[in-house]
Amino acid sequence: MSVRNIDLEMLSVEVEREVQPVYRFIEERALKNHARVLQAFHRVRVSDFHLKETTGYGYGDRGREALENVYADVFRAEAALVRGQIVSGTHAIALCLFGVLRPGDELLSVQGEPYDTLGEVIGIRGRAYGSLKELGVTYKQVEPLIGGGIDYGAVGQALGDRTRMVMLQRSRGYNWGPSLGIAEMREIIRYIKKRKPDAVIFVDNCYGEFVEEEEPIEAGADLAAGSLIKNPGGGLAPTGGYVVGKADYVEMAAHRWSAPGIGAEVGPSAGYQRLLFQGLFLAPHAVAEALKGAVFAARLFERLGFDVLPRYDEPRKDIVQAIRLGTPERMIAFCRGLQKASPVDSHVRPEANAMPGYGDPVVMAAGTFVQGASLELSADGPIRPPYAVYLQGGLSKEYVRLALLSAAREVLKVL
């Protein structure tokens, strides 16, 4: 039987049976991460009154204080900044970059070019006002080895007197290569700190929270940031972002977030304060469901003859599943099929188009209850070789299975 005529329903049953041992491993890890979060809630003594909203300046906001203490505990950090007024992961990352770096400093990326939306923030693409480049911060990057590993020798040579911050990216972004796991992160951080003890190690933690049993601060990072509408929001957070790490560096980010001299002392908890707490509580389970969906996707499309990264039974370091479809037409077909199965905007027809912050046209499928909430279930990719889509999220493995069957049907139509 040709792939075009394959019985997808029967194949999905076979795949579901194949991946059960991997599901069990994911569930065991989720249990440990859930215990970690629950213990943090207990230590902070989260109470009903912490779930209430405040207004105006937000002075003396006990709920905000409790939420940030829980985040600091969960991520094993000295301090945390968790705010609904942080609108995206890119925004949270920018707070760290602009908060710590000063004119004359150098930012070093050791995994090649970072995620697309950071290009204009840094100033290596476009002409955005107020980029790091415009403010006198220089940038250097070390290309990864063939196959995606970090080139330690090149990193050692790149470290210099002006290197103030070294940036690590936990997820692969739009690169066909491995994501950075905690074990590898600990190793590269140790290597950098031995040669440049005063370098600030910053980690873009987007898509990586609760995938493993440790987080970047435990691996030696000084600062990490991410989005609440990805993993730590548990599918409930309607907006927001976080910064965790050493207290001085978190304070620097906070003064960039509001204003020098004000920092984290202001910022009211809006009407969704309960959702930020509850989303974090549910996050380990939601991430586990997303990981199961990614495992299913990897095996299904591997059985259909496509290259996938990682393979279904390989260790997971983030929630992203890359599927190399080979042509722009198949990428668009995949996203259209996924969109058709979405609970919101299922009638919308995705098209590749220019997007703010991206260097190439991008096709996206995201029929989510919260706009841009990757953890719910989305897929996207730039229209450039190797013509891969990057699937992330899925609040239930059952929903992911239904959506992937829809995507596969559309892809098979254009083979």
Wavefront OBJ file of the C-alpha trace (Angstrom):
o trace
v 0.000 0.000 0.000
v 1.363 3.445 -0.885
v 1.698 6.091 1.794
v -0.927 8.149 -0.016
v -3.519 5.372 0.481
v -2.530 4.370 4.003
v -5.229 3.927 6.646
v -4.273 6.702 9.048
v -6.724 5.637 11.738
v -5.239 2.151 11.875
v -1.719 3.543 11.788
v -2.513 5.839 14.709
v -3.682 2.853 16.769
v -0.413 1.053 16.035
v 1.627 4.139 16.906
v -0.265 4.661 20.162
v 0.562 1.092 21.134
v 4.248 1.501 20.214
v 4.833 4.629 22.288
v 3.342 3.428 25.584
v 6.746 2.769 27.253
v 7.811 6.340 26.464
v 4.524 7.655 27.883
v 5.216 5.832 31.162
v 8.631 7.496 31.480
v 7.104 10.935 30.858
v 4.475 10.296 33.544
v 7.126 9.309 36.101
v 9.031 12.526 35.470
v 5.826 14.584 35.627
v 5.101 13.129 39.062
v 8.455 14.368 40.359
v 7.971 17.818 38.857
v 4.446 18.024 40.225
v 5.787 17.242 43.692
v 8.362 19.999 43.256
v 5.674 22.573 42.442
v 3.331 21.407 45.204
v 6.110 21.630 47.795
v 6.821 25.214 46.692
v 3.154 26.132 47.192
v 3.308 24.624 50.672
v 6.552 26.376 51.645
v 5.202 29.755 50.538
v 1.890 29.003 52.300
v -0.241 30.078 49.354
v -3.672 31.138 50.627
v -6.974 32.171 49.111
v -6.264 35.874 49.580
v -3.140 35.541 47.397
v -5.406 34.791 44.432
v -7.091 38.207 44.483
v -6.428 41.084 42.131
v -5.052 44.495 43.032
v -5.168 47.835 41.239
v -3.180 50.964 40.517
v 0.470 50.843 41.492
v 0.093 47.506 43.230
v 2.053 48.544 46.305
v 2.110 45.866 48.995
v 0.656 43.228 46.644
v 0.932 40.057 48.731
v -0.378 37.823 45.968
v 2.279 39.036 43.552
v 4.930 38.527 46.218
v 3.718 34.983 46.934
v 3.647 34.057 43.248
v 7.203 35.271 42.753
v 8.341 33.376 45.840
v 6.770 30.200 44.459
v 8.542 30.681 41.122
v 11.859 31.320 42.870
v 11.384 28.113 44.874
v 10.346 25.988 41.897
v 13.263 27.189 39.781
v 15.728 27.068 42.710
v 16.526 30.759 42.259
v 17.297 33.563 44.684
v 14.555 35.750 43.222
v 11.884 35.911 40.540
v 10.010 38.538 38.546
v 6.631 37.178 37.371
v 4.335 39.692 35.731
v 1.335 39.709 33.459
v 2.701 42.920 31.971
v 5.540 40.929 30.354
v 3.882 40.211 27.020
v 6.043 37.416 25.557
v 9.121 35.275 25.945
v 11.029 37.706 23.739
v 10.009 40.542 26.073
v 11.215 38.600 29.131
v 14.524 37.832 27.420
v 14.934 41.479 26.382
v 14.493 42.551 30.021
v 17.474 40.396 30.946
v 19.650 41.560 28.054
v 18.942 45.277 28.472
v 18.861 45.021 32.263
v 22.366 43.576 32.590
v 24.295 44.751 29.510
v 25.826 48.216 29.252
v 27.517 50.161 26.417
v 30.862 48.558 25.643
v 29.793 45.120 26.879
v 29.738 42.082 24.624
v 26.982 39.484 24.325
v 28.171 36.037 23.244
v 25.887 33.340 21.825
v 27.516 29.901 21.813
v 24.871 28.042 19.777
v 24.905 30.132 16.618
v 22.220 32.664 15.849
v 19.464 32.733 18.471
v 15.726 32.465 17.891
v 14.497 34.662 15.039
v 12.632 37.250 17.123
v 15.833 38.170 18.974
v 17.568 39.296 15.779
v 16.187 42.821 15.913
v 16.512 42.990 19.703
v 20.238 42.361 19.392
v 20.631 44.362 16.190
v 21.922 41.640 13.873
v 18.889 42.025 11.612
v 16.588 44.895 10.735
v 16.722 48.451 12.034
v 14.588 48.399 15.159
v 14.921 51.444 17.389
v 16.817 50.884 20.618
v 18.486 47.570 19.778
v 21.532 46.454 21.765
v 23.688 47.380 18.796
v 22.289 50.912 18.721
v 23.040 51.255 22.430
v 26.684 50.235 22.002
v 26.545 46.572 23.022
v 28.521 44.335 20.678
v 27.528 40.819 19.702
v 29.493 37.701 18.837
v 28.379 34.169 18.089
v 30.016 30.766 17.872
v 28.626 28.433 15.255
v 27.609 24.958 16.405
v 29.438 21.869 15.294
v 28.089 19.837 12.413
v 25.243 17.910 14.006
v 24.461 20.691 16.449
v 26.884 20.296 19.340
v 28.664 23.212 21.022
v 32.194 23.927 19.776
v 34.032 24.219 23.077
v 37.337 25.237 21.520
v 35.693 28.088 19.606
v 33.811 29.181 22.728
v 37.042 29.369 24.686
v 38.618 31.518 21.967
v 35.545 33.774 21.747
v 35.489 34.623 25.448
v 37.220 37.962 25.970
v 37.648 40.806 28.409
v 34.493 42.517 27.123
v 32.313 39.423 27.296
v 29.728 40.366 29.874
v 26.979 37.856 29.114
v 26.886 34.419 27.512
v 23.479 33.422 26.157
v 22.266 29.853 25.990
v 19.049 28.751 24.313
v 17.371 25.667 25.696
v 15.116 24.992 22.707
v 16.342 24.501 19.154
v 14.329 27.387 17.721
v 14.023 27.079 13.948
v 17.200 25.016 13.641
v 17.402 21.409 12.549
v 19.593 20.359 15.431
v 19.453 19.137 19.013
v 18.032 21.150 21.878
v 20.184 21.887 24.918
v 19.546 19.568 27.829
v 20.347 20.281 31.460
v 23.340 17.907 31.522
v 24.916 19.595 28.485
v 24.027 22.994 29.925
v 25.810 22.223 33.181
v 28.901 21.143 31.262
v 29.156 24.255 29.063
v 28.449 26.562 32.004
v 31.222 24.936 34.015
v 33.574 25.344 31.039
v 32.713 29.050 30.625
v 32.868 29.893 34.330
v 36.301 28.292 34.630
v 37.621 30.615 31.911
v 35.497 33.699 32.586
v 34.165 33.608 36.174
v 32.526 37.039 35.925
v 30.498 36.204 32.803
v 26.745 36.292 33.387
v 25.192 33.070 32.067
v 21.707 33.734 30.738
v 19.349 30.993 29.507
v 16.376 31.420 27.203
v 14.236 28.786 28.928
v 11.232 28.918 26.563
v 9.684 25.511 25.813
v 11.960 23.759 28.327
v 10.287 24.174 31.716
v 9.335 20.886 33.459
v 10.589 18.737 30.585
v 13.471 17.507 32.739
v 13.799 17.213 36.508
v 16.097 20.221 36.886
v 16.053 23.799 35.608
v 18.867 26.080 34.347
v 19.650 27.762 37.674
v 20.437 24.322 39.113
v 22.852 23.800 36.211
v 24.770 26.937 37.184
v 23.010 29.640 35.160
v 22.809 33.111 36.669
v 19.579 34.154 34.988
v 16.768 32.523 32.991
v 13.550 33.761 31.428
v 10.466 32.505 29.669
v 6.816 33.011 28.785
v 3.761 32.162 30.869
v 1.748 31.232 27.777
v 4.213 28.431 27.198
v 5.073 25.692 29.678
v 4.811 27.329 33.122
v 1.382 28.826 32.481
v -0.136 25.357 32.295
v -2.563 26.387 29.551
v -4.400 28.758 31.911
v -2.237 31.882 32.044
v -3.719 34.463 29.642
v -0.463 36.408 29.307
v 2.783 37.085 31.131
v 6.419 36.185 31.481
v 9.009 35.471 34.145
v 12.647 36.038 35.032
v 14.440 33.921 37.664
v 17.993 33.833 38.941
v 20.405 35.620 41.221
v 18.754 38.448 43.079
v 20.976 41.226 41.692
v 20.374 40.225 38.087
v 16.629 39.778 38.572
v 16.571 43.267 40.105
v 18.402 44.630 37.044
v 15.747 43.080 34.804
v 12.997 44.517 37.033
v 14.405 48.034 36.749
v 14.365 47.622 32.982
v 10.780 46.297 33.188
v 9.455 49.353 35.040
v 11.942 52.173 35.669
v 15.207 52.705 37.542
v 14.468 53.246 41.202
v 11.057 51.584 40.972
v 11.899 48.052 39.839
v 9.646 45.274 41.071
v 7.890 47.340 43.753
v 4.986 48.211 41.453
v 2.724 46.283 39.111
v -0.736 45.216 40.221
v -1.995 41.650 40.008
v -4.765 41.826 37.444
v -7.963 39.788 37.441
v -6.155 36.679 36.268
v -3.937 36.260 39.340
v -5.633 32.970 40.217
v -4.911 31.633 36.743
v -1.191 32.332 37.108
v -1.088 30.309 40.327
v -3.322 27.537 39.039
v -1.526 27.375 35.697
v 1.829 26.862 37.404
v 0.283 24.169 39.608
v -0.971 22.293 36.529
v 2.115 22.954 34.398
v 3.957 19.646 35.016
v 0.891 17.694 33.883
v 0.227 19.961 30.889
v 3.852 19.674 29.802
v 3.642 15.886 30.113
v 0.604 15.849 27.829
v 2.460 18.020 25.315
v 5.448 15.673 25.450
v 3.212 12.661 24.822
v 1.760 14.483 21.825
v 5.262 15.177 20.523
v 6.222 11.515 20.931
v 3.120 10.451 19.026
v 3.834 13.002 16.283
v 7.411 11.818 15.905
v 6.463 8.175 15.497
v 3.448 8.849 13.251
v 5.378 10.965 10.767
v 8.397 8.693 10.943
v 6.110 5.823 9.940
v 4.888 8.012 7.081
v 8.455 8.347 5.809
v 9.495 11.787 7.103
v 12.589 12.764 9.076
v 11.803 13.834 12.627
v 13.861 15.394 15.403
v 14.008 14.045 18.012
v 12.886 10.513 17.260
v 10.012 9.268 19.370
v 12.183 7.256 21.790
v 15.017 9.770 22.176
v 15.431 11.913 25.311
v 13.319 15.096 25.302
v 14.827 18.447 26.271
v 11.925 20.690 25.239
v 8.338 20.284 24.032
v 9.168 21.037 20.387
v 8.903 18.330 17.729
v 10.521 19.081 14.378
v 9.177 17.342 11.258
v 11.054 17.795 7.996
v 8.408 17.892 5.276
v 10.726 18.866 2.430
v 8.641 21.444 0.546
v 6.804 24.687 1.299
v 3.581 23.109 0.018
v 3.715 20.311 2.576
v 4.518 22.759 5.374
v 1.468 24.821 4.505
v -0.665 21.682 4.135
v 0.415 20.465 7.592
v -0.493 23.780 9.202
v -3.836 23.902 7.419
v -4.687 20.416 8.624
v -3.720 21.267 12.187
v -5.748 24.472 12.045
v -8.813 22.550 10.822
v -8.693 20.475 14.000
v -8.340 23.467 16.330
v -11.137 24.409 18.744
v -10.777 28.102 17.834
v -10.592 29.520 14.284
v -10.817 26.099 12.673
v -12.230 27.813 9.579
v -9.118 29.973 9.128
v -6.773 28.984 6.291
v -3.080 29.503 7.197
v -0.852 31.155 4.604
v 2.875 31.864 4.682
v 3.498 35.537 5.335
v 5.917 38.038 6.809
v 5.776 38.268 10.608
v 7.186 40.953 12.927
v 10.615 39.900 14.173
v 11.129 37.054 11.687
v 13.611 37.071 8.812
v 11.647 34.811 6.440
v 7.968 34.292 5.655
v 6.451 32.072 8.329
v 3.454 29.745 8.223
v 1.632 29.185 11.503
v -1.253 27.129 12.830
v -2.553 28.218 16.210
v -6.246 27.866 16.936
v -5.766 28.599 20.615
v -7.937 30.054 23.370
v -5.060 32.369 24.325
v -3.496 34.120 21.354
v -0.029 32.715 20.699
v -0.216 30.143 23.505
v 2.222 27.529 22.239
v 1.423 25.071 25.027
v -2.169 24.647 23.826
v -1.029 23.270 20.435
v 0.558 25.109 17.584
v 2.901 24.549 14.672
v 4.966 26.954 12.672
v 8.079 27.262 10.602
v 9.946 29.648 8.315
v 9.641 29.009 4.594
v 13.273 28.084 4.075
v 15.263 24.843 3.854
v 14.990 22.238 5.303
v 11.250 23.100 5.094
v 10.434 21.769 8.536
v 7.495 22.500 10.796
v 7.992 22.838 14.519
v 5.120 21.413 16.539
v 4.696 22.396 20.159
v 2.160 21.903 22.878
v -1.092 20.053 23.280
v -3.076 20.219 26.524
v -4.236 16.638 26.025
v -2.627 13.829 24.095
v -6.053 12.916 22.717
v -6.433 16.346 21.130
v -2.919 16.161 19.687
v -3.689 12.785 18.149
v -6.857 14.097 16.463
v -5.051 17.212 15.208
v -2.097 15.260 13.832
v -4.363 12.930 11.901
v -5.943 15.991 10.314
v -2.508 17.402 9.487
v -1.309 14.096 8.051
v -4.349 13.837 5.761
v -3.567 17.242 4.275
v 0.131 16.439 3.836
v -0.642 13.167 2.061
v -2.769 15.072 -0.460
v 0.298 16.935 -1.770
v 2.787 14.055 -1.901
l 1 2 3 4 5 6 7 8 9 10 11 12 13 14 15 16 17 18 19 20 21 22 23 24 25 26 27 28 29 30 31 32 33 34 35 36 37 38 39 40 41 42 43 44 45 46 47 48 49 50 51 52 53 54 55 56 57 58 59 60 61 62 63 64 65 66 67 68 69 70 71 72 73 74 75 76 77 78 79 80 81 82 83 84 85 86 87 88 89 90 91 92 93 94 95 96 97 98 99 100 101 102 103 104 105 106 107 108 109 110 111 112 113 114 115 116 117 118 119 120 121 122 123 124 125 126 127 128 129 130 131 132 133 134 135 136 137 138 139 140 141 142 143 144 145 146 147 148 149 150 151 152 153 154 155 156 157 158 159 160 161 162 163 164 165 166 167 168 169 170 171 172 173 174 175 176 177 178 179 180 181 182 183 184 185 186 187 188 189 190 191 192 193 194 195 196 197 198 199 200 201 202 203 204 205 206 207 208 209 210 211 212 213 214 215 216 217 218 219 220 221 222 223 224 225 226 227 228 229 230 231 232 233 234 235 236 237 238 239 240 241 242 243 244 245 246 247 248 249 250 251 252 253 254 255 256 257 258 259 260 261 262 263 264 265 266 267 268 269 270 271 272 273 274 275 276 277 278 279 280 281 282 283 284 285 286 287 288 289 290 291 292 293 294 295 296 297 298 299 300 301 302 303 304 305 306 307 308 309 310 311 312 313 314 315 316 317 318 319 320 321 322 323 324 325 326 327 328 329 330 331 332 333 334 335 336 337 338 339 340 341 342 343 344 345 346 347 348 349 350 351 352 353 354 355 356 357 358 359 360 361 362 363 364 365 366 367 368 369 370 371 372 373 374 375 376 377 378 379 380 381 382 383 384 385 386 387 388 389 390 391 392 393 394 395 396 397 398 399 400 401 402 403 404 405 406 407 408 409 410 411 412 413 414 415
